Amino acid sequence: MKQFIFRLLKFISIQSLVLFIVLVFYVMNHDKTAKTNYLAATLDKHDLLAKQQPPRVIFLGGSNVAFGLDSSLIGRRLNRNPVNMGLHAALGLEYMLNEVDASLVEGDIVVISFEYEQFSSPLPDIPERLFTVIDSRPQNAQFVPWYYAPIMLDKGQLYLGGVIRTAINSVLGTYEIDRVYRRSNLNEIGDATVNNTESGRDLTQIKGKLTVNDDSVQTAITILNAFNQSATQKGAKIYYSYPSLLDSVFRDNAAAIGRIDAQLKQSLDFPLLDAPKDMAFSQEYFFDSEYHLNHKGTKVRSELISEQLSKRLTESTDTKTDS
């Protein structure tokens, strides 16, 4: 028995020492890792959200917003100061809305554009991304809805494993930031700048099955309407624009997308700027995924959005004048 206890204590001591060494190297290299990766761009986006002066136009969504808009172009067309808050769809629908809600002020225009998968489940599909964002900016923990807790606790070991791998790679000198997905590849407005060409990847081979049901779509709409109510009370106006999507993927998922569109038209409390087919483009306009546009694509999409927004804002002004 004594021998067993001795071996157990020895094992625990060794494991604790290894973990301690890993954590020391992680802390030593924290700024190199947590401040330079793509998700660390949350630091710049929140800084801009806090400092950008009214009148503002704020773009909200996943990476289709980061890699799919020329925010400055839209800002110039509307004579507004742009803020692109788009980062990653895996953070979850309500989290992304919470990031912006408390910072809205009277006169803000918010354009929401979520990837279609957000209507399949309100939960983040890759919770590890949330841990990474919070590691980069701890204040972001306040935006995490309470019902994310079970899945984040369940997947926490995956993030811890990533921390250990990063620490080891830092020690070995093999840690590298992805060439495309890094903080420095977003500009001061929050738009991606590296998507200036086609990636060369054959995106037509992408086959994704979008699965939604009435309950999952209505759950998302309920969350969106609650955000709209909060924003309206602050004097902000909310609009919804569909995400850019590769036309072949759009056709493969036309039934599910049509279901989402029908329920949004029926139940959403704020205006839709466009239809799903308006944002379905051919491969020549895409960068490296079915949601990420290249620079040519961002110009086309941004012109469409600015045109529709201009019409809506003009109509709103005319209505106020008439009344």
C-alpha positions as CSV (number, residue, x, y, z in Angstrom):
1,M,0.0,0.0,0.0
2,K,2.8,2.4,0.9
3,Q,4.5,1.6,-2.4
4,F,1.3,2.3,-4.3
5,I,0.9,5.7,-2.6
6,F,4.5,6.5,-3.2
7,R,4.2,5.7,-6.9
8,L,0.9,7.7,-7.1
9,L,2.5,10.7,-5.5
10,K,5.5,10.4,-7.8
11,F,3.2,10.3,-10.8
12,I,1.2,13.3,-9.7
13,S,4.4,15.2,-9.0
14,I,5.8,14.6,-12.4
15,Q,2.6,15.5,-14.1
16,S,2.3,18.7,-12.0
17,L,5.9,19.6,-12.9
18,V,5.3,19.1,-16.6
19,L,2.1,21.1,-16.4
20,F,3.8,23.9,-14.5
21,I,6.6,24.1,-17.1
22,V,4.1,24.2,-19.9
23,L,2.1,27.0,-18.2
24,V,5.3,29.0,-17.6
25,F,6.2,28.9,-21.2
26,Y,2.6,29.7,-22.2
27,V,2.6,32.8,-20.0
28,M,6.0,33.8,-21.3
29,N,4.8,33.5,-24.9
30,H,1.3,34.7,-24.3
31,D,1.5,38.0,-26.3
32,K,3.1,36.2,-29.2
33,T,0.2,33.8,-29.4
34,A,-2.9,35.4,-27.9
35,K,-2.3,38.9,-29.4
36,T,-1.3,38.0,-32.9
37,N,-3.7,35.2,-34.0
38,Y,-6.8,36.0,-36.2
39,L,-9.3,36.0,-33.3
40,A,-7.1,38.5,-31.4
41,A,-8.6,41.1,-33.9
42,T,-11.4,41.3,-31.4
43,L,-9.1,43.8,-29.6
44,D,-9.0,46.1,-32.5
45,K,-12.7,45.7,-33.3
46,H,-13.9,46.6,-29.8
47,D,-11.4,49.5,-29.7
48,L,-12.9,50.9,-32.9
49,L,-16.5,50.2,-31.7
50,A,-15.7,52.3,-28.6
51,K,-13.9,55.2,-30.4
52,Q,-15.7,55.5,-33.8
53,Q,-17.7,58.6,-33.8
54,P,-21.4,58.9,-34.9
55,P,-23.0,58.7,-37.4
56,R,-21.9,55.0,-37.6
57,V,-22.8,52.0,-39.7
58,I,-21.9,48.8,-37.9
59,F,-21.6,45.4,-39.5
60,L,-22.2,42.3,-37.5
61,G,-21.8,38.6,-38.3
62,G,-19.2,35.8,-38.7
63,S,-16.3,35.7,-41.1
64,N,-18.5,36.3,-44.1
65,V,-18.6,39.9,-42.8
66,A,-14.8,40.1,-42.1
67,F,-14.0,38.5,-45.5
68,G,-16.9,39.9,-47.5
69,L,-17.3,43.6,-47.2
70,D,-15.6,46.8,-48.1
71,S,-16.9,48.7,-45.1
72,S,-15.2,51.9,-46.1
73,L,-16.9,51.9,-49.4
74,I,-20.3,51.5,-47.8
75,G,-19.4,54.2,-45.2
76,R,-18.6,56.7,-48.0
77,R,-21.8,55.9,-49.8
78,L,-23.9,56.5,-46.7
79,N,-21.7,59.3,-45.3
80,R,-21.2,57.3,-42.1
81,N,-18.2,56.0,-40.1
82,P,-18.0,52.2,-40.5
83,V,-17.2,49.5,-37.9
84,N,-16.8,45.9,-39.1
85,M,-17.3,43.6,-36.1
86,G,-17.4,40.4,-38.1
87,L,-15.0,37.7,-36.9
88,H,-16.0,34.0,-36.8
89,A,-19.4,32.2,-37.1
90,A,-18.3,29.6,-34.5
91,L,-18.6,32.2,-31.7
92,G,-22.4,31.8,-31.8
93,L,-25.3,34.0,-32.8
94,E,-26.2,35.5,-29.4
95,Y,-22.6,36.1,-28.4
96,M,-22.0,38.2,-31.5
97,L,-25.1,40.2,-30.9
98,N,-24.2,40.8,-27.2
99,E,-20.8,42.1,-28.3
100,V,-22.5,45.1,-29.9
101,D,-25.7,45.6,-27.9
102,A,-24.4,47.7,-25.0
103,S,-22.3,49.9,-27.3
104,L,-25.1,51.1,-29.5
105,V,-26.1,54.8,-29.5
106,E,-28.8,56.8,-31.0
107,G,-28.5,57.1,-34.8
108,D,-26.5,53.9,-35.3
109,I,-27.2,51.7,-38.3
110,V,-26.5,48.0,-37.8
111,V,-26.4,45.5,-40.6
112,I,-26.5,41.9,-39.4
113,S,-25.4,39.1,-41.8
114,F,-25.1,35.7,-40.2
115,E,-24.0,32.5,-41.9
116,Y,-26.9,30.1,-42.5
117,E,-25.6,27.6,-40.0
118,Q,-26.6,30.0,-37.2
119,F,-30.2,29.0,-37.9
120,S,-29.4,25.4,-37.2
121,S,-28.5,25.9,-33.6
122,P,-28.0,28.9,-31.2
123,L,-25.0,27.2,-29.7
124,P,-21.4,27.9,-30.8
125,D,-20.3,25.0,-33.1
126,I,-16.6,25.3,-32.1
127,P,-16.6,26.5,-28.5
128,E,-12.8,26.4,-28.4
129,R,-12.9,29.6,-30.5
130,L,-14.7,31.4,-27.7
131,F,-11.9,30.4,-25.3
132,T,-9.3,31.8,-27.7
133,V,-11.2,35.1,-28.1
134,I,-11.6,35.4,-24.3
135,D,-7.9,34.6,-23.8
136,S,-7.1,37.5,-26.2
137,R,-9.6,39.9,-24.6
138,P,-10.9,38.7,-21.2
139,Q,-13.6,41.3,-21.1
140,N,-15.4,39.3,-23.8
141,A,-16.5,36.8,-21.3
142,Q,-19.4,39.1,-20.4
143,F,-20.9,38.5,-23.8
144,V,-21.2,34.7,-23.4
145,P,-24.8,33.6,-22.8
146,W,-25.3,31.4,-19.8
147,Y,-26.7,28.5,-21.8
148,Y,-23.3,28.2,-23.6
149,A,-21.8,26.9,-20.3
150,P,-22.4,23.1,-20.7
151,I,-20.9,22.9,-24.2
152,M,-18.0,25.1,-23.3
153,L,-17.2,23.0,-20.2
154,D,-17.6,19.8,-22.3
155,K,-15.1,21.1,-25.0
156,G,-12.8,22.9,-22.6
157,Q,-10.3,20.1,-22.7
158,L,-9.8,20.7,-26.5
159,Y,-8.8,24.3,-25.8
160,L,-6.5,23.2,-23.0
161,G,-4.9,20.7,-25.4
162,G,-4.4,23.6,-27.9
163,V,-2.8,25.7,-25.1
164,I,-0.3,22.9,-24.4
165,R,0.5,22.3,-28.0
166,T,1.1,26.1,-28.5
167,A,3.4,26.2,-25.5
168,I,5.4,23.2,-26.7
169,N,5.7,24.7,-30.2
170,S,6.8,28.0,-28.7
171,V,9.5,26.2,-26.7
172,L,10.7,24.3,-29.8
173,G,10.5,27.4,-32.0
174,T,8.0,25.8,-34.4
175,Y,5.0,28.0,-33.5
176,E,3.8,29.9,-36.6
177,I,0.8,32.2,-37.2
178,D,-1.3,31.2,-40.2
179,R,-0.4,33.2,-43.3
180,V,-4.0,34.2,-43.9
181,Y,-5.7,34.1,-40.5
182,R,-3.8,36.5,-38.4
183,R,-4.7,39.8,-36.7
184,S,-2.5,41.9,-38.9
185,N,-4.4,40.9,-42.0
186,L,-7.4,43.0,-41.0
187,N,-7.4,46.8,-41.5
188,E,-8.3,49.6,-39.2
189,I,-12.0,49.3,-40.0
190,G,-12.0,45.5,-39.4
191,D,-12.1,44.3,-43.0
192,A,-9.8,41.5,-44.2
193,T,-7.1,42.7,-46.6
194,V,-5.4,39.5,-47.6
195,N,-8.3,38.3,-49.8
196,N,-7.0,40.2,-52.9
197,T,-7.0,37.2,-55.2
198,E,-8.7,33.8,-55.8
199,S,-7.1,31.2,-53.5
200,G,-6.8,28.6,-56.3
201,R,-8.9,26.2,-54.3
202,D,-11.7,24.5,-56.3
203,L,-14.6,25.7,-54.2
204,T,-17.1,23.9,-56.4
205,Q,-16.1,20.7,-54.6
206,I,-17.5,22.0,-51.3
207,K,-20.5,19.9,-50.3
208,G,-22.2,21.0,-47.1
209,K,-25.6,19.8,-46.0
210,L,-27.5,22.6,-44.2
211,T,-30.0,21.2,-41.8
212,V,-32.6,23.4,-40.2
213,N,-36.1,23.0,-38.7
214,D,-38.9,25.4,-37.7
215,D,-37.9,25.4,-34.1
216,S,-34.2,26.1,-34.7
217,V,-35.0,29.0,-37.1
218,Q,-37.6,30.4,-34.7
219,T,-35.1,30.3,-31.8
220,A,-32.6,32.4,-33.9
221,I,-35.4,34.8,-34.8
222,T,-36.4,35.2,-31.2
223,I,-32.9,36.1,-30.3
224,L,-32.6,38.5,-33.2
225,N,-35.9,40.2,-32.3
226,A,-34.8,40.7,-28.7
227,F,-31.6,42.4,-30.0
228,N,-33.7,44.6,-32.3
229,Q,-35.9,45.6,-29.4
230,S,-32.9,46.6,-27.2
231,A,-31.3,48.5,-30.1
232,T,-34.5,50.3,-31.0
233,Q,-34.8,51.5,-27.4
234,K,-31.3,53.0,-27.8
235,G,-32.3,54.8,-31.0
236,A,-30.5,52.5,-33.4
237,K,-31.9,50.9,-36.6
238,I,-31.3,47.3,-37.5
239,Y,-31.3,45.7,-40.9
240,Y,-30.6,42.1,-42.1
241,S,-28.6,41.2,-45.2
242,Y,-28.0,37.6,-46.3
243,P,-24.4,36.3,-46.3
244,S,-22.4,35.9,-49.5
245,L,-22.5,32.3,-50.6
246,L,-21.0,30.3,-53.5
247,D,-23.8,29.7,-56.0
248,S,-23.3,26.0,-56.2
249,V,-23.6,25.7,-52.4
250,F,-26.6,27.9,-52.6
251,R,-28.3,25.6,-55.1
252,D,-27.4,22.4,-53.1
253,N,-29.1,23.9,-50.0
254,A,-31.9,25.9,-51.7
255,A,-34.7,24.1,-49.7
256,A,-33.2,24.9,-46.3
257,I,-32.2,28.4,-47.2
258,G,-35.7,29.0,-48.6
259,R,-37.1,27.8,-45.3
260,I,-35.0,30.3,-43.4
261,D,-36.0,33.1,-45.7
262,A,-39.7,32.3,-45.4
263,Q,-39.6,32.4,-41.7
264,L,-37.5,35.6,-41.5
265,K,-40.0,37.3,-43.8
266,Q,-42.8,36.2,-41.6
267,S,-41.4,36.7,-38.1
268,L,-38.4,39.1,-38.2
269,D,-39.2,42.5,-36.6
270,F,-36.8,44.5,-38.7
271,P,-36.2,44.8,-42.5
272,L,-34.5,42.5,-44.9
273,L,-32.2,44.3,-47.3
274,D,-32.0,41.6,-49.9
275,A,-32.9,38.0,-50.8
276,P,-30.7,34.9,-50.5
277,K,-30.2,34.7,-54.2
278,D,-29.0,38.3,-54.4
279,M,-25.9,37.2,-52.4
280,A,-25.2,34.0,-54.3
281,F,-22.1,34.6,-56.5
282,S,-20.0,32.5,-58.8
283,Q,-16.5,31.2,-57.9
284,E,-14.7,34.1,-59.5
285,Y,-15.8,36.3,-56.7
286,F,-14.6,34.1,-53.8
287,F,-11.4,33.7,-51.9
288,D,-10.9,30.5,-49.9
289,S,-14.3,29.3,-48.7
290,E,-18.0,29.3,-49.7
291,Y,-18.5,32.4,-47.5
292,H,-15.3,34.4,-48.1
293,L,-15.2,36.8,-51.0
294,N,-12.1,38.2,-52.7
295,H,-11.7,41.9,-53.3
296,K,-13.7,41.8,-56.5
297,G,-16.5,40.1,-54.7
298,T,-16.5,42.5,-51.7
299,K,-16.9,45.4,-54.1
300,V,-19.9,43.9,-55.8
301,R,-21.6,42.9,-52.5
302,S,-20.8,46.2,-50.8
303,E,-22.3,48.2,-53.7
304,L,-25.5,46.1,-53.4
305,I,-25.8,46.6,-49.6
306,S,-25.0,50.3,-49.8
307,E,-27.6,50.8,-52.6
308,Q,-30.3,49.0,-50.5
309,L,-29.4,50.8,-47.3
310,S,-29.5,54.2,-49.1
311,K,-33.0,53.4,-50.3
312,R,-34.2,52.4,-46.9
313,L,-32.7,55.4,-45.1
314,T,-34.1,57.8,-47.7
315,E,-37.5,56.2,-47.3
316,S,-37.2,56.5,-43.5
317,T,-36.3,60.2,-43.8
318,D,-39.1,60.9,-46.2
319,T,-41.6,59.2,-43.9
320,K,-40.4,61.5,-41.0
321,T,-40.7,64.5,-43.2
322,D,-44.2,63.7,-44.3
323,S,-45.3,63.1,-40.7
